[in-house]
Amino acid sequence: MQTSSGAKLDFGRVALLLVFLGVGGFFWDSPALWPLKVLVVMIHESGHALATLLAGGAVDRITLAAHESGACLSRLPATHFAQVAVYSAGYVGSALAGAFLLLATFRFRLRRLVLVAASVGLAVMGVLYAGDGFTLAFCLGTALALGLAAKYLPDGGVDMVNLFLSAFTALYVAFDLRSALGHGAAAHSVSDASLLANLTPVPSWAWAAIWSFVSLALLGLFARWSLRAARPEGLGSSLLSGRR
């Protein structure tokens, strides 16, 4: 399998990515996937928080709920551009996280380092900004699980964890778009899209469609870069290889 530039894609990785997408989509409502949904919500809210800090604002707290919702309460700069950027950051934050996870794992062979970075980042966000006990417990517990996976799983296992997290991020973006378009602005009166609609002439469904398309395009582009076959002198392309 080749890209338009002639670079060969690793068929095993591409096939496994498609399997993960299919499994995640089929079992989307399974309780077994609940921790992953809450994790992506936390990544989403962290995107808002980081954008707030970059824009010169202040983050008061982040809260997660067991029913897979979340909120980032911040004090934003008064500028119109800063507010649009912060409200938009949640839509693309999780997509960028998944995209860089793919790139760091398969393009730069930083599989363990990127999982450790995710563990540390999640713990730091929880300690600094968790607004309640559930949010803090989830962040610290998930950070511990990711850290243990980075330390004890073989290389192939870490690759599969990272690939599944990236696939699940893409699914979450797609299902979020379906929810926004299927239920309309009335059912999402406090959604990011509705907040953006209040600031601009663009309706909430259009904002949801725009940022979901951009997010999925980013994930697709990074996947194309990341899932190329390794050169013979590299560290190997098999996801199922053992620890070296």
C-alpha positions, 0 to 999 in steps of 0.5 A: 500500500502506497501514499501519493508520494510513493511512500509505502504504508505499513499494512499491519498498522493500517489494518490494526487501526481499522480494526480498532476503529471498528471495535470502538465504534461497535462497542461505543456504548459499552461500559468497558469504554467509559474510562476512555470516553472520560479521558478524551473529555479531560483532553478536550477540557485541557485543550480549553485550559491550555488555550486560556493560559496561552491567551493570557487568561486564568484557569479556575478549575476543570470538572469531569462528570461520570456521565461523560461531560466536563467543563473548564471554568476560566477567566478569559481575556476580553478580546474577541479573538482570544475567546473564539480561540479558547472556545475552539481549542476543545474541539481540536485539542483531543484531535491534536493529542491523538495525532501527535501520539501517532506521530511520536509513536510510529514516526519518531519511535518515542512510544514510551516517552509519549505515554509517560508524557501523557501520564505526567501531563494528566496528573499535573492537570488534575493536581493543578485544576481538578475542581472536585474529588472525582476529577482528581481521582480520575486524573491520578488513577488514569495517569498511574495506569498510563505510567504503568503501561509505559513501564511494563508493557513490551514495545508492541503492547505500548504501540497498540495502546497508543494506536488504540488511544489515537483511534478512539480520539478519532471516534470521539470527534466523529460521535461528537459531530453526530451528536451536535448535528443530530440533536441541534443547538437546543440540546447543546445550549452550553456547548462550545459550538453554541458559545462560538455561535454567540460570538459570531454569525456562524451557527452552532451546527456549522462550528461543530461541523467545521472543527470536527472536519478539521480535527478528523483531517488532522488525524488522517494527515498525521496517520498517513505520516505515521503509519509508513513502513519502517526502513530496514535499518530502523527499529522494526515496524511490527506492532507485535515485536517484543521488548528490545 
